[in-house]
Amino acid sequence: MSSKLCLISLLLMSAAAAEKVPVIAKITKTNQVVTRAGSQYAQVVPVSIREGMLYRATDGSTLRKFEDRAQLTRPGKSYEIDYRSQMILEVPAQGVEDYKGVNPLRESTVAAIRCKVIQIATDTEACVSVEYGLMLRQEKSYPGDYGTILHVVTELSEVKLHSEPDSNLFTLPEGFRRPINTEP
């Protein structure tokens, strides 16, 4: 489920003050295919656009929710939630990443928030706000069939800082199946 979500782009960062800033934001994930014309990449074709929401509470609990699936992270635990199959899977808690020491490639602005563009991996760039502990945008490319490239952009918009989400959002759904490793 994790690979389908591709929501690691929205991980919290470790600045202590930043983890406590509550946030409500829209998430847009766009999959594009970049095609070749000879030796040049010529055309970008949107394949799919998914919209969801990001909610982060003052205690650092975070919900990244799309229509069919979500990721819920509470202090010490992380869950993948599949609404279609009504299943909850506990996954290893993702480590909090600190990008303070990373040299930025450039500065940018996403959703009216200043951020630093950093290289996370060879094929992945992200725009991070250390001040608010948010990864505001991530771009990742994968080799595709017939010389194409799958380009995935995940971005926050309509970001409302210091907006405490409803605490009921951070409870696990009732009646969903839980594999043996999942406790409430």
C-alpha positions as CSV (number, residue, x, y, z in Angstrom):
1,M,0.0,0.0,0.0
2,S,2.8,2.4,0.8
3,S,4.2,2.5,-2.7
4,K,0.8,3.4,-4.1
5,L,0.3,6.2,-1.7
6,C,3.6,7.9,-2.5
7,L,2.9,10.2,0.4
8,I,6.3,10.0,2.0
9,S,6.7,13.3,0.3
10,L,4.6,14.9,3.1
11,L,6.7,13.6,6.0
12,L,7.2,15.9,9.0
13,M,10.6,17.2,9.7
14,S,12.3,17.1,13.1
15,A,12.6,20.7,14.1
16,A,10.9,20.5,17.5
17,A,8.8,23.7,17.1
18,A,7.8,22.8,13.6
19,E,6.4,19.4,14.6
20,K,3.8,21.2,16.7
21,V,2.4,23.5,14.1
22,P,-1.1,22.2,13.3
23,V,-1.9,22.2,9.5
24,I,-4.8,21.5,7.2
25,A,-4.0,21.4,3.5
26,K,-5.1,20.0,0.2
27,I,-2.8,17.3,-1.4
28,T,-2.6,17.0,-5.2
29,K,-0.7,14.0,-6.7
30,T,-0.2,14.2,-10.4
31,N,1.2,11.4,-12.5
32,Q,2.5,12.4,-15.9
33,V,4.1,10.5,-18.7
34,V,6.9,12.4,-20.5
35,T,7.3,11.1,-24.1
36,R,10.3,11.4,-26.4
37,A,10.6,12.9,-29.8
38,G,14.0,11.8,-31.1
39,S,16.6,12.5,-28.4
40,Q,14.5,15.2,-26.7
41,Y,11.7,14.8,-24.1
42,A,8.9,16.6,-25.9
43,Q,5.5,16.1,-24.5
44,V,4.1,15.8,-21.0
45,V,0.8,13.9,-20.8
46,P,-1.2,13.9,-17.5
47,V,-2.2,10.4,-16.7
48,S,-4.0,10.9,-13.4
49,I,-4.6,13.5,-10.8
50,R,-5.6,12.6,-7.3
51,E,-6.7,15.0,-4.6
52,G,-6.7,14.4,-0.9
53,M,-6.2,16.2,2.4
54,L,-3.4,16.5,4.9
55,Y,-4.3,17.1,8.6
56,R,-1.6,17.5,11.3
57,A,-2.5,18.1,15.0
58,T,-0.5,19.9,17.6
59,D,0.8,16.6,19.0
60,G,2.3,15.7,15.6
61,S,-0.4,13.2,14.6
62,T,-0.8,13.3,10.8
63,L,-3.5,12.0,8.4
64,R,-2.8,12.0,4.7
65,K,-6.2,11.0,3.2
66,F,-7.3,10.2,-0.3
67,E,-10.7,8.8,-1.3
68,D,-9.6,5.1,-1.3
69,R,-6.7,5.0,1.1
70,A,-4.9,7.0,3.8
71,Q,-1.8,7.0,6.0
72,L,-2.3,7.8,9.7
73,T,0.8,8.6,11.8
74,R,0.5,9.0,15.6
75,P,3.4,9.4,17.9
76,G,5.2,6.0,17.8
77,K,2.8,4.3,15.3
78,S,1.9,4.5,11.7
79,Y,-0.9,2.8,9.8
80,E,-1.9,2.3,6.2
81,I,-5.7,2.4,5.8
82,D,-7.4,0.9,2.7
83,Y,-11.0,2.1,2.6
84,R,-12.0,-0.2,-0.4
85,S,-10.9,-3.5,1.3
86,Q,-11.6,-2.1,4.8
87,M,-8.2,-3.1,6.1
88,I,-5.8,-1.4,8.4
89,L,-2.1,-2.4,8.4
90,E,0.4,-1.2,11.0
91,V,3.6,-0.2,9.2
92,P,7.0,0.8,10.7
93,A,6.9,4.3,12.0
94,Q,8.7,6.4,9.5
95,G,11.7,8.3,10.9
96,V,11.4,12.0,11.2
97,E,13.7,13.6,8.7
98,D,15.8,16.7,9.3
99,Y,16.8,18.7,6.3
100,K,18.4,21.6,8.1
101,G,21.9,20.5,7.2
102,V,21.2,19.7,3.5
103,N,22.5,22.4,1.1
104,P,19.6,23.6,-0.9
105,L,19.7,23.7,-4.7
106,R,17.6,26.8,-4.7
107,E,14.8,28.6,-2.9
108,S,11.2,28.5,-4.0
109,T,7.7,29.2,-2.8
110,V,4.8,26.7,-2.7
111,A,1.4,27.6,-1.4
112,A,2.7,31.0,-0.4
113,I,5.3,29.4,1.9
114,R,9.0,29.8,1.4
115,C,10.9,26.6,1.0
116,K,14.2,25.2,0.0
117,V,14.5,22.8,-2.9
118,I,16.8,19.8,-2.0
119,Q,17.9,16.6,-3.6
120,I,16.5,13.7,-1.7
121,A,17.7,11.0,-4.1
122,T,19.1,10.9,-7.6
123,D,15.6,11.1,-9.1
124,T,13.8,13.0,-6.4
125,E,13.7,16.7,-5.5
126,A,11.6,18.2,-2.7
127,C,10.7,21.7,-1.5
128,V,10.8,21.8,2.3
129,S,9.9,24.4,4.9
130,V,12.0,23.9,7.9
131,E,10.1,26.7,9.7
132,Y,6.8,24.7,9.5
133,G,8.2,21.2,9.3
134,L,6.5,20.4,6.0
135,M,7.6,18.9,2.7
136,L,5.4,21.1,0.4
137,R,6.3,19.6,-2.9
138,Q,8.1,16.5,-4.2
139,E,9.0,15.5,-7.8
140,K,10.1,12.0,-8.6
141,S,10.8,10.4,-11.9
142,Y,10.7,6.7,-12.9
143,P,11.8,5.1,-16.1
144,G,8.7,3.9,-18.1
145,D,8.0,1.7,-21.1
146,Y,9.3,2.6,-24.6
147,G,11.7,5.3,-23.4
148,T,9.1,7.3,-21.5
149,I,9.4,8.7,-18.0
150,L,6.7,8.6,-15.3
151,H,6.9,11.9,-13.5
152,V,5.1,12.1,-10.2
153,V,4.4,15.4,-8.5
154,T,2.9,15.6,-5.0
155,E,2.1,19.1,-3.8
156,L,0.3,20.8,-0.9
157,S,-2.0,23.8,-1.6
158,E,-4.5,25.8,0.3
159,V,-2.3,25.4,3.4
160,K,-3.9,26.6,6.6
161,L,-1.2,26.9,9.3
162,H,-2.2,27.0,13.0
163,S,-5.5,25.4,12.2
164,E,-6.1,22.5,14.6
165,P,-8.0,19.7,12.8
166,D,-10.8,17.7,14.5
167,S,-9.2,15.2,16.8
168,N,-11.7,12.5,15.6
169,L,-9.8,12.4,12.3
170,F,-6.9,10.6,14.0
171,T,-8.9,7.6,15.2
172,L,-8.7,4.3,13.3
173,P,-12.0,3.4,11.5
174,E,-14.2,0.9,13.4
175,G,-15.0,-2.5,11.9
176,F,-12.0,-2.7,9.5
177,R,-10.0,-5.9,9.4
178,R,-6.6,-5.8,11.1
179,P,-3.7,-8.1,10.4
180,I,-2.2,-9.8,13.4
181,N,0.4,-7.1,13.8
182,T,-2.0,-4.3,14.2
183,E,-3.2,-3.1,17.5
184,P,-5.5,-0.1,18.1
